[in-house]
Amino acid sequence: MPRAHVETVATQTAAGPDGGVGEGGGVVDVRLGKWVNNRRTRRSSLSEERVGLLTELGTRW
């Protein structure tokens, strides 16, 4: 997945200012590529349990 990949997700509660929870439903852009890249580069700081769970989900290290 490219680092610039963004997923648009419909939510039941909209994100408010500064990432807080707002009222009502909405759409949120999730920088999934950035998150995946950060997990890969910081793998050594993750717990063994977390690494195992991400591996089960199909994470390519």
C-alpha positions, 0 to 999 in steps of 0.5 A, a space after each residue: 500500500 502506498 504511504 499516500 493511500 487514504 480511505 474515506 470512512 462513514 462514521 456514526 459520529 463525526 470527528 470534531 475539531 482537533 480529532 475530538 468526537 462531534 455530533 451526528 454521522 459523517 465522513 472521515 479520511 483515514 491516512 491508512 498508508 501512513 499508519 501502515 508505514 508507521 507500524 512497519 518502521 516501528 515494529 521493534 517497539 510493538 508488543 509481540 502480541 500486537 505484531 502477531 495480531 497484525 501478522 494474522 491480518 496479513 501485514 507484510 513486514 
